[in-house]
């Protein structure tokens, strides 16, 4: 006969798993209550829309449909930003926020599966993004949206802006990705220094083996570089990992299947998009735009360096432009410091899209 103690211990994993799921449900319920939009002119909807020949997920939320529309193009690749909706709830008082799960990611991948997704390229995502913007303008009966590109999404958001400036009233880049072609040796040396200072010798060995030439990287190498680069700044890394884990696990709109699709979408997208990503260079793509152009970058971002993002912004020609550091934020600056980021949106961007006759001179801070 098995020992009662051993039997009880054997039941512990089930008990803790059940407790975790119950706690998750309670947190999801509380977050969902905080996300409810009660205003008469508000909007909260999500659906799958035919985009680029497949059904792609789009969510639209805001307290007042008369507010400017902000289309958020997520990064990753393949990492939906809809998990951060609770973090940016206050934005919805001032903007109508549009989230889009790109081809090969999140709820779009969950609907289509890998086989129906087709080949992923930056050009394909650019064309999809333009279709999304056109759909949003029709759905909300507006002529333009603010385009916000985040991390990997900021690469092809620049292409969207270049091809169809008529669809956008302003551009906001965050975790702005200028590509992997410039200053790679210097970036690697700085990362190795931080890893050595933190005593992370395994990371030093890994990055020295992989090297600084992204054109030689496999998808596994890319992930290793990103992971060790984040770990080279331990305090910021801990904050980012908590942000991501809590946002995915407690999102009231995410089932366990959605979490699985979120995870597999990142791996699937990276494998297909890496060849395009390593060839991308923001300066070559475009440095002249016909709409106001802003970059709000985390001051301690080690993945998309603020120095390189600022250098690119300095070289951009636009009717109005501005650069701002989001203090005490690394990568995912908009979601680590949503109130600080919102202040930049309200002070720098919103006045330009609500009162276009009073466009100020170019600003840079």
KEMI-915184 format. One record per residue (C-alpha): residue number from 1; z, x, y; residue in one letter. Coordinates in steps of 0.02 Angstrom, whole numbers, plus 32768, in hexadecimal, padded with zeros to 4 digits. Each point is the difference from the previous one (the first is absolute). Example, Ala and Ser with C-alpha at 12.3 -4.5 7.8 and 13.67 -1.06 7.14 Angstrom:
<kolses>
<pos->1&w->8186&u->8267&v->7F1F&code->a> $
<pos->2&w->7FDF&u->8045&v->80AC&code->s> $
</kolses>
This chain:
<kolses>
<pos->1&w->8000&u->8000&v->8000&code->x> $
<pos->2&w->7FD2&u->8048&v->80AB&code->x> $
<pos->3&w->808E&u->802F&v->8073&code->x> $
<pos->4&w->8028&u->7F79&v->8084&code->x> $
<pos->5&w->8004&u->808B&v->8083&code->x> $
<pos->6&w->7F54&u->803F&v->7FCE&code->x> $
<pos->7&w->7FBE&u->7F4E&v->8000&code->x> $
<pos->8&w->8045&u->7FE4&v->80AE&code->x> $
<pos->9&w->7FB7&u->80A4&v->803E&code->x> $
<pos->10&w->7F59&u->7FD1&v->7FB5&code->x> $
<pos->11&w->8001&u->7F5F&v->8066&code->x> $
<pos->12&w->8023&u->805B&v->80A4&code->x> $
<pos->13&w->7F4A&u->8027&v->802B&code->x> $
<pos->14&w->7FD3&u->7F48&v->7FEE&code->x> $
<pos->15&w->8097&u->7FCF&v->8068&code->x> $
<pos->16&w->7FD6&u->8078&v->808D&code->x> $
<pos->17&w->7F48&u->7FD0&v->7FFD&code->x> $
<pos->18&w->802E&u->7F48&v->800B&code->x> $
<pos->19&w->807B&u->8023&v->808E&code->x> $
<pos->20&w->7F7B&u->8064&v->805D&code->x> $
<pos->21&w->7F83&u->7F72&v->7FF1&code->x> $
<pos->22&w->8080&u->7F80&v->803B&code->x> $
<pos->23&w->802D&u->806E&v->8095&code->x> $
<pos->24&w->7F46&u->8013&v->8026&code->x> $
<pos->25&w->7FE6&u->7F44&v->7FFE&code->x> $
<pos->26&w->8091&u->7FE4&v->8078&code->x> $
<pos->27&w->7FBF&u->8085&v->8078&code->x> $
<pos->28&w->7F51&u->7FBA&v->7FF7&code->x> $
<pos->29&w->8041&u->7F52&v->8028&code->x> $
<pos->30&w->805F&u->803F&v->8099&code->x> $
<pos->31&w->7F6A&u->8064&v->803F&code->x> $
<pos->32&w->7F8B&u->7F6B&v->7FE6&code->x> $
<pos->33&w->8073&u->7F94&v->8069&code->x> $
<pos->34&w->7FFB&u->8081&v->808D&code->x> $
<pos->35&w->7F42&u->8005&v->7FF7&code->x> $
<pos->36&w->7FE5&u->7F45&v->8015&code->x> $
<pos->37&w->7F9B&u->7FD4&v->809A&code->x> $
<pos->38&w->803E&u->7F60&v->8052&code->x> $
<pos->39&w->7F9B&u->7FFC&v->80A2&code->x> $
<pos->40&w->7F82&u->7F73&v->8013&code->x> $
<pos->41&w->7F74&u->8078&v->802E&code->x> $
<pos->42&w->802A&u->8081&v->7F7D&code->x> $
<pos->43&w->7F9E&u->8033&v->7F66&code->x> $
<pos->44&w->8033&u->8041&v->7F55&code->x> $
<pos->45&w->7F78&u->7FFF&v->7F7E&code->x> $
<pos->46&w->7FB7&u->806D&v->7F78&code->x> $
<pos->47&w->7F65&u->7FEA&v->7F97&code->x> $
<pos->48&w->7F76&u->805C&v->7FA5&code->x> $
<pos->49&w->7F60&u->8006&v->8067&code->x> $
<pos->50&w->7F50&u->8032&v->7FC8&code->x> $
<pos->51&w->7FE9&u->80AE&v->804B&code->x> $
<pos->52&w->7F7A&u->8079&v->7FC7&code->x> $
<pos->53&w->7FD5&u->7F99&v->7F68&code->x> $
<pos->54&w->80B2&u->7FF1&v->7FBA&code->x> $
<pos->55&w->809B&u->7F9B&v->802D&code->x> $
<pos->56&w->8078&u->8066&v->806C&code->x> $
<pos->57&w->80B0&u->7FD1&v->8035&code->x> $
<pos->58&w->8023&u->7FDF&v->80B9&code->x> $
<pos->59&w->80A5&u->7FC9&v->804D&code->x> $
<pos->60&w->8016&u->7FBF&v->80B2&code->x> $
<pos->61&w->80A8&u->7FE8&v->8056&code->x> $
<pos->62&w->803A&u->7FE2&v->80B1&code->x> $
<pos->63&w->8071&u->7F91&v->806A&code->x> $
<pos->64&w->7F78&u->7FD0&v->807B&code->x> $
<pos->65&w->7F45&u->7FF9&v->7FDD&code->x> $
<pos->66&w->7FDC&u->8022&v->80B7&code->x> $
<pos->67&w->8046&u->80B1&v->7FEE&code->x> $
<pos->68&w->7F8A&u->8095&v->7FEA&code->x> $
<pos->69&w->7FCA&u->801E&v->7F4C&code->x> $
<pos->70&w->802B&u->80A6&v->7FAD&code->x> $
<pos->71&w->7FA0&u->802F&v->7F62&code->x> $
<pos->72&w->8062&u->8080&v->7F9A&code->x> $
<pos->73&w->7F98&u->8073&v->7F90&code->x> $
<pos->74&w->8076&u->804B&v->7F80&code->x> $
<pos->75&w->8003&u->80AF&v->7FBA&code->x> $
<pos->76&w->8024&u->804A&v->7F56&code->x> $
<pos->77&w->7F78&u->8000&v->7FCA&code->x> $
<pos->78&w->8023&u->7F59&v->7FAE&code->x> $
<pos->79&w->80AF&u->7FE3&v->8049&code->x> $
<pos->80&w->800C&u->7F52&v->804B&code->x> $
<pos->81&w->806A&u->7FF0&v->809D&code->x> $
<pos->82&w->802A&u->7F4A&v->7FDF&code->x> $
<pos->83&w->80A0&u->803F&v->7FAF&code->x> $
<pos->84&w->803B&u->802D&v->80AF&code->x> $
<pos->85&w->7FEF&u->7F4F&v->8047&code->x> $
<pos->86&w->80BE&u->7FEB&v->8010&code->x> $
<pos->87&w->800A&u->80A6&v->805F&code->x> $
<pos->88&w->7F86&u->7FC4&v->8086&code->x> $
<pos->89&w->803B&u->7F4C&v->800E&code->x> $
<pos->90&w->8027&u->8018&v->80BA&code->x> $
<pos->91&w->7F4B&u->8035&v->801F&code->x> $
<pos->92&w->7FCB&u->7F4F&v->7FD2&code->x> $
<pos->93&w->804E&u->7FBD&v->80A0&code->x> $
<pos->94&w->7F7F&u->8061&v->8065&code->x> $
<pos->95&w->7F6B&u->8014&v->7F8B&code->x> $
<pos->96&w->7FAB&u->7FA3&v->7F73&code->x> $
<pos->97&w->8007&u->8080&v->7F74&code->x> $
<pos->98&w->7F74&u->8008&v->7F80&code->x> $
<pos->99&w->8020&u->805C&v->7F5D&code->x> $
<pos->100&w->7F73&u->8029&v->7F86&code->x> $
<pos->101&w->800E&u->8044&v->7F50&code->x> $
<pos->102&w->7F66&u->806E&v->7FF4&code->x> $
<pos->103&w->7F84&u->8006&v->7F71&code->x> $
<pos->104&w->8058&u->8054&v->7F6E&code->x> $
<pos->105&w->80B1&u->7FE2&v->803F&code->x> $
<pos->106&w->8091&u->7F86&v->7FF5&code->x> $
<pos->107&w->7FDC&u->7F47&v->7FEE&code->x> $
<pos->108&w->7F46&u->801C&v->8012&code->x> $
<pos->109&w->8001&u->8070&v->7F66&code->x> $
<pos->110&w->8070&u->7F80&v->7FA9&code->x> $
<pos->111&w->7F7B&u->7F7B&v->801D&code->x> $
<pos->112&w->7F63&u->8065&v->7FD8&code->x> $
<pos->113&w->8039&u->8084&v->7F84&code->x> $
<pos->114&w->7FB9&u->80AF&v->7FFB&code->x> $
<pos->115&w->7F59&u->7FD4&v->7FB2&code->x> $
<pos->116&w->7FCD&u->7F84&v->8089&code->x> $
<pos->117&w->803D&u->8071&v->808C&code->x> $
<pos->118&w->7F64&u->806B&v->7FFF&code->x> $
<pos->119&w->7FF1&u->80B1&v->8041&code->x> $
<pos->120&w->807C&u->802D&v->8089&code->x> $
<pos->121&w->7FC4&u->8069&v->8092&code->x> $
<pos->122&w->8033&u->8010&v->80B6&code->x> $
<pos->123&w->7F5C&u->7FAE&v->8031&code->x> $
<pos->124&w->8022&u->7F6C&v->7F8C&code->x> $
<pos->125&w->80AE&u->7FE9&v->804B&code->x> $
<pos->126&w->7FB8&u->800D&v->80AF&code->x> $
<pos->127&w->7F84&u->7F75&v->7FDC&code->x> $
<pos->128&w->8088&u->7F96&v->7FB0&code->x> $
<pos->129&w->8071&u->801C&v->8096&code->x> $
<pos->130&w->7F78&u->7FC6&v->8078&code->x> $
<pos->131&w->7FE9&u->7F62&v->7F98&code->x> $
<pos->132&w->80BC&u->7FE3&v->8004&code->x> $
<pos->133&w->8001&u->8010&v->80BE&code->x> $
<pos->134&w->7F6F&u->7F85&v->800D&code->x> $
<pos->135&w->805C&u->7F85&v->7F8F&code->x> $
<pos->136&w->80A0&u->8010&v->8065&code->x> $
<pos->137&w->7FA4&u->7FE1&v->80A4&code->x> $
<pos->138&w->7FB2&u->7F62&v->7FB8&code->x> $
<pos->139&w->80A1&u->7FC4&v->7FB0&code->x> $
<pos->140&w->806B&u->8019&v->809C&code->x> $
<pos->141&w->7F74&u->7FD5&v->807B&code->x> $
<pos->142&w->800E&u->80A4&v->8060&code->x> $
<pos->143&w->7F78&u->8079&v->8034&code->x> $
<pos->144&w->805E&u->80A1&v->7FDA&code->x> $
<pos->145&w->8099&u->8049&v->7FAA&code->x> $
<pos->146&w->806A&u->809A&v->801A&code->x> $
<pos->147&w->7FD7&u->8079&v->7F73&code->x> $
<pos->148&w->8093&u->8062&v->7FBA&code->x> $
<pos->149&w->7FD8&u->8089&v->7F82&code->x> $
<pos->150&w->8090&u->8046&v->7F9A&code->x> $
<pos->151&w->7FF9&u->80A7&v->7FA3&code->x> $
<pos->152&w->7F6C&u->8001&v->7F87&code->x> $
<pos->153&w->7FC7&u->7F5C&v->804E&code->x> $
<pos->154&w->7FF2&u->8055&v->80A9&code->x> $
<pos->155&w->7F70&u->8068&v->7FBB&code->x> $
<pos->156&w->7F87&u->7F71&v->7FE4&code->x> $
<pos->157&w->804B&u->7F97&v->808B&code->x> $
<pos->158&w->7FB0&u->8080&v->8074&code->x> $
<pos->159&w->7F59&u->7FDA&v->7FAC&code->x> $
<pos->160&w->801D&u->7F45&v->8016&code->x> $
<pos->161&w->8021&u->801E&v->80B9&code->x> $
<pos->162&w->7F68&u->806E&v->8012&code->x> $
<pos->163&w->7F88&u->7F86&v->7FAB&code->x> $
<pos->164&w->803F&u->7F5C&v->804A&code->x> $
<pos->165&w->805D&u->801D&v->80A4&code->x> $
<pos->166&w->7FD5&u->7F4D&v->8031&code->x> $
<pos->167&w->807E&u->7FC1&v->7F80&code->x> $
<pos->168&w->8096&u->8060&v->8045&code->x> $
<pos->169&w->8061&u->7FF9&v->80A3&code->x> $
<pos->170&w->8062&u->80A1&v->7FE0&code->x> $
<pos->171&w->8026&u->8080&v->7F79&code->x> $
<pos->172&w->80AD&u->803A&v->7FC9&code->x> $
<pos->173&w->800C&u->808E&v->7F83&code->x> $
<pos->174&w->80A4&u->8027&v->7FA9&code->x> $
<pos->175&w->801F&u->8087&v->7F7F&code->x> $
<pos->176&w->7F54&u->8029&v->8044&code->x> $
<pos->177&w->7F9E&u->805F&v->7F7C&code->x> $
<pos->178&w->7F82&u->8079&v->804C&code->x> $
<pos->179&w->7FC9&u->8043&v->7F56&code->x> $
<pos->180&w->8029&u->8093&v->7F91&code->x> $
<pos->181&w->7F80&u->807F&v->803B&code->x> $
<pos->182&w->805E&u->804F&v->8092&code->x> $
<pos->183&w->808F&u->807D&v->8004&code->x> $
<pos->184&w->8022&u->7FF1&v->7F45&code->x> $
<pos->185&w->8043&u->80B2&v->7FEE&code->x> $
<pos->186&w->8079&u->7FE7&v->8091&code->x> $
<pos->187&w->8037&u->7F56&v->7FBC&code->x> $
<pos->188&w->801E&u->804C&v->7F53&code->x> $
<pos->189&w->8064&u->8092&v->8048&code->x> $
<pos->190&w->806F&u->7F8A&v->8065&code->x> $
<pos->191&w->801E&u->7F92&v->7F67&code->x> $
<pos->192&w->802C&u->8096&v->7F94&code->x> $
<pos->193&w->807B&u->803C&v->8084&code->x> $
<pos->194&w->805A&u->7F58&v->8000&code->x> $
<pos->195&w->8003&u->7FFA&v->7F42&code->x> $
<pos->196&w->804C&u->80AF&v->7FF6&code->x> $
<pos->197&w->8081&u->7FD3&v->8084&code->x> $
<pos->198&w->802F&u->7F66&v->7F9A&code->x> $
<pos->199&w->8009&u->8066&v->7F5F&code->x> $
<pos->200&w->7F72&u->7F9D&v->7FAF&code->x> $
<pos->201&w->7FB2&u->8090&v->7FA1&code->x> $
<pos->202&w->7FA4&u->7F8E&v->7F86&code->x> $
<pos->203&w->7FA3&u->7FB9&v->8094&code->x> $
<pos->204&w->7FD5&u->80AE&v->803F&code->x> $
<pos->205&w->7FB9&u->802E&v->7F55&code->x> $
<pos->206&w->7F9D&u->7F5E&v->7FF6&code->x> $
<pos->207&w->7FB0&u->800E&v->80AC&code->x> $
<pos->208&w->7FD9&u->80B8&v->7FEB&code->x> $
<pos->209&w->7FA7&u->7FD7&v->7F5D&code->x> $
<pos->210&w->7F9F&u->7F6E&v->804C&code->x> $
<pos->211&w->7FCE&u->805F&v->809D&code->x> $
<pos->212&w->7FC9&u->7FC6&v->80AC&code->x> $
<pos->213&w->7F4B&u->7FCB&v->7FDA&code->x> $
<pos->214&w->7FFD&u->7F41&v->7FE8&code->x> $
<pos->215&w->7F4E&u->8006&v->7FBD&code->x> $
<pos->216&w->8047&u->8050&v->7F62&code->x> $
<pos->217&w->808C&u->7F80&v->7FE9&code->x> $
<pos->218&w->8009&u->7F80&v->7F76&code->x> $
<pos->219&w->8055&u->7F58&v->8020&code->x> $
<pos->220&w->809A&u->8049&v->7FAA&code->x> $
<pos->221&w->7FFC&u->8095&v->8077&code->x> $
<pos->222&w->7FF2&u->7F8D&v->8097&code->x> $
<pos->223&w->8099&u->7F9D&v->7FC8&code->x> $
<pos->224&w->8061&u->809F&v->7FDE&code->x> $
<pos->225&w->7FD7&u->8045&v->80AD&code->x> $
<pos->226&w->8033&u->7F5B&v->8053&code->x> $
<pos->227&w->80A2&u->7FF4&v->7F9D&code->x> $
<pos->228&w->8037&u->80B3&v->801E&code->x> $
<pos->229&w->7FCE&u->7FF6&v->80B7&code->x> $
<pos->230&w->8070&u->7F69&v->8015&code->x> $
<pos->231&w->808E&u->8053&v->7FA0&code->x> $
<pos->232&w->7FF4&u->8097&v->8073&code->x> $
<pos->233&w->805A&u->7F95&v->8083&code->x> $
<pos->234&w->808E&u->7FB9&v->7F94&code->x> $
<pos->235&w->8057&u->7F8E&v->8081&code->x> $
<pos->236&w->7F5E&u->7FAB&v->8035&code->x> $
<pos->237&w->7FC4&u->7FF8&v->7F4C&code->x> $
<pos->238&w->809E&u->7FA2&v->7FCC&code->x> $
<pos->239&w->7FE7&u->7F81&v->808C&code->x> $
<pos->240&w->7F4A&u->7FE5&v->7FD2&code->x> $
<pos->241&w->8024&u->7FEC&v->7F47&code->x> $
<pos->242&w->8089&u->7F80&v->8024&code->x> $
<pos->243&w->7F8B&u->7FA3&v->8075&code->x> $
<pos->244&w->7F77&u->7FF9&v->7F7B&code->x> $
<pos->245&w->8071&u->7FD3&v->7F6E&code->x> $
<pos->246&w->805D&u->7F77&v->805D&code->x> $
<pos->247&w->7F60&u->7FB9&v->804D&code->x> $
<pos->248&w->7FA5&u->7FF4&v->7F5A&code->x> $
<pos->249&w->8094&u->7FC4&v->7F98&code->x> $
<pos->250&w->8043&u->7F7D&v->8079&code->x> $
<pos->251&w->7F5F&u->7FBD&v->804B&code->x> $
<pos->252&w->800C&u->7F42&v->7FED&code->x> $
<pos->253&w->7F44&u->7FF5&v->7FEA&code->x> $
<pos->254&w->7FFC&u->807C&v->7F6F&code->x> $
<pos->255&w->8014&u->7FD0&v->7F4A&code->x> $
<pos->256&w->801E&u->8086&v->7F7C&code->x> $
<pos->257&w->7F45&u->7FF5&v->7FDA&code->x> $
<pos->258&w->7FDA&u->801E&v->80B9&code->x> $
<pos->259&w->806C&u->809D&v->7FFA&code->x> $
<pos->260&w->7F9B&u->803C&v->7F69&code->x> $
<pos->261&w->7F5D&u->7FDE&v->805D&code->x> $
<pos->262&w->8043&u->805C&v->8099&code->x> $
<pos->263&w->8025&u->809B&v->7F98&code->x> $
<pos->264&w->7F60&u->8003&v->7F9A&code->x> $
<pos->265&w->7F99&u->7FDE&v->809D&code->x> $
<pos->266&w->803B&u->80A3&v->804E&code->x> $
<pos->267&w->7FCF&u->8068&v->7F68&code->x> $
<pos->268&w->7F5B&u->7FA5&v->7FE9&code->x> $
<pos->269&w->7FCF&u->8010&v->80B8&code->x> $
<pos->270&w->8030&u->80B8&v->800C&code->x> $
<pos->271&w->7F96&u->8031&v->7F6A&code->x> $
<pos->272&w->7F65&u->7FB1&v->804E&code->x> $
<pos->273&w->801B&u->8028&v->80B7&code->x> $
<pos->274&w->803B&u->80B5&v->7FF7&code->x> $
<pos->275&w->7F50&u->804D&v->8008&code->x> $
<pos->276&w->7FDC&u->7FA0&v->80A1&code->x> $
<pos->277&w->80AC&u->8023&v->8048&code->x> $
<pos->278&w->7FF4&u->80BE&v->7FF0&code->x> $
<pos->279&w->7F5A&u->8000&v->8060&code->x> $
<pos->280&w->803E&u->7F93&v->808F&code->x> $
<pos->281&w->8017&u->804C&v->80AD&code->x> $
<pos->282&w->8033&u->7F91&v->8092&code->x> $
<pos->283&w->7FA7&u->806B&v->8082&code->x> $
<pos->284&w->7F5D&u->7FF6&v->7F9F&code->x> $
<pos->285&w->8013&u->7F46&v->7FDF&code->x> $
<pos->286&w->8015&u->7FD3&v->80B7&code->x> $
<pos->287&w->805D&u->803A&v->809A&code->x> $
<pos->288&w->7FB5&u->7F84&v->807D&code->x> $
<pos->289&w->8030&u->7F4A&v->8001&code->x> $
<pos->290&w->7FDD&u->7F6C&v->8071&code->x> $
<pos->291&w->80AD&u->7FB0&v->7FF1&code->x> $
<pos->292&w->80B1&u->8036&v->802F&code->x> $
<pos->293&w->803D&u->8080&v->7F82&code->x> $
<pos->294&w->80B5&u->8028&v->7FD3&code->x> $
<pos->295&w->805B&u->8068&v->7F7F&code->x> $
<pos->296&w->80BA&u->7FE5&v->7FDD&code->x> $
<pos->297&w->803B&u->8086&v->7F87&code->x> $
<pos->298&w->80A7&u->8025&v->7FAD&code->x> $
<pos->299&w->804D&u->809A&v->8051&code->x> $
<pos->300&w->8033&u->804B&v->7F58&code->x> $
<pos->301&w->7F69&u->7FCC&v->7F99&code->x> $
<pos->302&w->7FD8&u->808D&v->7F86&code->x> $
<pos->303&w->7F72&u->7FA5&v->7FA9&code->x> $
<pos->304&w->7F94&u->7FD9&v->8098&code->x> $
<pos->305&w->8039&u->807F&v->807F&code->x> $
<pos->306&w->8020&u->7FC0&v->80B1&code->x> $
<pos->307&w->7FB8&u->80A1&v->8047&code->x> $
<pos->308&w->7F57&u->7FE0&v->7FAD&code->x> $
<pos->309&w->8002&u->7F47&v->802D&code->x> $
<pos->310&w->8023&u->802C&v->80B6&code->x> $
<pos->311&w->7F77&u->8084&v->8001&code->x> $
<pos->312&w->7F84&u->7F7E&v->7FC5&code->x> $
<pos->313&w->803E&u->7F80&v->807E&code->x> $
<pos->314&w->7FEE&u->8081&v->808A&code->x> $
<pos->315&w->7F48&u->8016&v->7FD2&code->x> $
<pos->316&w->7FDA&u->7F46&v->7FF5&code->x> $
<pos->317&w->7F9E&u->7FB2&v->808E&code->x> $
<pos->318&w->8030&u->7F4A&v->801F&code->x> $
<pos->319&w->8014&u->7F89&v->8095&code->x> $
<pos->320&w->80BE&u->800F&v->7FEB&code->x> $
<pos->321&w->805E&u->806E&v->7F87&code->x> $
<pos->322&w->80B2&u->8030&v->7FDA&code->x> $
<pos->323&w->8069&u->8061&v->7F85&code->x> $
<pos->324&w->80B9&u->7FE2&v->7FDC&code->x> $
<pos->325&w->807D&u->8049&v->7F86&code->x> $
<pos->326&w->806D&u->7F86&v->7FA0&code->x> $
<pos->327&w->80A9&u->8053&v->8001&code->x> $
<pos->328&w->8065&u->801E&v->7F62&code->x> $
<pos->329&w->7F6D&u->7FCC&v->7F93&code->x> $
<pos->330&w->7F94&u->8058&v->7F82&code->x> $
<pos->331&w->7F6F&u->7FB0&v->7FA3&code->x> $
<pos->332&w->8002&u->7F41&v->8004&code->x> $
<pos->333&w->803C&u->800D&v->80B4&code->x> $
<pos->334&w->7FD6&u->7F4B&v->8029&code->x> $
<pos->335&w->8071&u->7FC2&v->7F74&code->x> $
<pos->336&w->808B&u->8081&v->800E&code->x> $
<pos->337&w->8013&u->7FDB&v->80BB&code->x> $
<pos->338&w->7FB1&u->7F53&v->8018&code->x> $
<pos->339&w->805A&u->7FD7&v->80A3&code->x> $
<pos->340&w->7FD1&u->80A4&v->8052&code->x> $
<pos->341&w->7F4E&u->7FEA&v->7FC5&code->x> $
<pos->342&w->7FFC&u->7F4D&v->8042&code->x> $
<pos->343&w->8038&u->803E&v->80AA&code->x> $
<pos->344&w->7F68&u->8074&v->8006&code->x> $
<pos->345&w->7F8F&u->7F6F&v->7FCF&code->x> $
<pos->346&w->8049&u->7F90&v->8086&code->x> $
<pos->347&w->7FFF&u->8081&v->808C&code->x> $
<pos->348&w->7F5B&u->8058&v->7FDD&code->x> $
<pos->349&w->7F90&u->7F8C&v->7F9B&code->x> $
<pos->350&w->8028&u->7F49&v->8019&code->x> $
<pos->351&w->7FE4&u->8000&v->80BE&code->x> $
<pos->352&w->7F4F&u->8042&v->7FE5&code->x> $
<pos->353&w->7FCE&u->7F76&v->7F88&code->x> $
<pos->354&w->8052&u->7F70&v->8060&code->x> $
<pos->355&w->7FD1&u->8034&v->80B1&code->x> $
<pos->356&w->7F60&u->8067&v->7FED&code->x> $
<pos->357&w->7FD9&u->7FF9&v->80BA&code->x> $
<pos->358&w->8093&u->8071&v->8027&code->x> $
<pos->359&w->7FD9&u->8095&v->7F90&code->x> $
<pos->360&w->8067&u->8097&v->8038&code->x> $
<pos->361&w->7FC7&u->80B4&v->8006&code->x> $
<pos->362&w->8006&u->8069&v->7F63&code->x> $
<pos->363&w->80B1&u->802A&v->7FCC&code->x> $
<pos->364&w->8046&u->8086&v->7F90&code->x> $
<pos->365&w->80B5&u->801E&v->7FD7&code->x> $
</kolses>
